[in-house]
Amino acid sequence: MSATLRWIAAIGLILVGVGLALLLVFGGAFSTVACLEIPPDWIYYILLGSGLIAIAGTALPAVMLIRKAKPVRIVLIVILGIILPCTGYGIYLAFLGNNC
């Protein structure tokens, strides 16, 4: 793979990941619309933390792609970058359901 193609793939991966992270955070924020009470502030920090993990989960594979890492490691980081934010979002929804 040429250097130009690696950079284009890395930038595309970062843009898609940041867009999905924003969708995760704003989607979680809109899930509080039906709450009868205001949830505690610490619940929102779980949502923001999972958004930051989602952004890191897209930046790390892009950097690894540019640095010519092994494809197995890149795929592993991408899978972890999907699983960890989804887990954080699930924890956020569980706590929101209990405190809403």
C-alpha positions in Angstrom: 0.0 0.0 0.0 1.4 3.4 -1.0 1.9 6.1 1.5 -0.7 8.3 -0.1 -3.3 5.6 0.1 -2.5 4.9 3.7 -2.9 8.6 4.6 -6.2 8.8 2.8 -7.5 5.7 4.5 -6.3 7.0 7.9 -8.0 10.4 7.4 -11.2 8.7 6.2 -11.1 6.4 9.3 -10.7 9.3 11.6 -13.6 11.3 10.0 -16.0 8.3 10.1 -15.0 7.6 13.7 -15.5 11.1 14.9 -18.9 11.2 13.2 -19.9 8.0 14.9 -18.6 9.3 18.2 -20.7 12.5 17.9 -23.7 10.4 17.0 -23.2 8.3 20.1 -22.9 11.3 22.4 -25.7 13.3 20.9 -27.9 10.3 20.7 -27.3 9.6 24.3 -28.0 13.2 25.2 -31.3 13.1 23.4 -32.3 10.0 25.3 -32.8 12.2 28.4 -35.7 14.0 26.8 -38.3 11.6 28.3 -36.9 11.8 31.8 -39.3 13.0 34.5 -36.4 14.0 36.8 -33.0 15.5 36.0 -30.4 12.7 36.2 -27.2 13.3 38.2 -24.3 14.9 36.4 -22.0 11.9 36.8 -24.2 10.0 34.4 -23.3 12.4 31.6 -19.6 11.9 32.3 -20.0 8.2 31.5 -21.5 9.3 28.1 -18.7 11.7 27.5 -16.1 9.1 28.5 -17.5 6.6 26.0 -17.4 9.3 23.3 -13.8 10.0 24.0 -13.0 6.3 23.9 -14.8 6.1 20.6 -12.6 8.9 19.2 -9.5 7.2 20.6 -10.6 4.0 19.0 -10.6 5.6 15.6 -7.4 7.7 16.0 -5.3 4.7 17.2 -5.9 2.5 14.1 -5.3 5.4 11.8 -1.9 6.1 13.4 -1.1 2.4 13.3 -2.0 2.3 9.6 0.3 5.2 8.9 3.1 3.6 10.8 2.7 0.3 8.9 1.6 -1.8 11.8 0.5 -5.4 11.3 -3.0 -5.8 9.9 -4.0 -8.1 12.8 -3.2 -5.5 15.3 -5.1 -2.8 13.5 -8.2 -5.0 13.3 -7.8 -5.8 17.0 -7.8 -2.1 17.9 -10.7 -1.4 15.6 -12.7 -4.2 17.3 -11.8 -2.9 20.7 -12.7 0.6 19.5 -16.2 -0.7 18.7 -16.7 -2.8 21.8 -15.5 -0.4 24.5 -17.7 2.6 23.5 -20.7 0.4 23.0 -20.2 -1.0 26.5 -19.9 2.5 27.9 -23.0 3.5 26.1 -24.9 0.5 27.5 -23.7 1.4 31.1 -24.8 4.9 30.5 -28.3 3.8 29.4 -28.5 1.4 32.4 -27.7 4.1 34.9 -29.9 6.6 33.1 -32.8 4.1 33.3 -32.3 3.7 37.0 -32.1 7.5 37.7 -34.6 8.9 35.3 
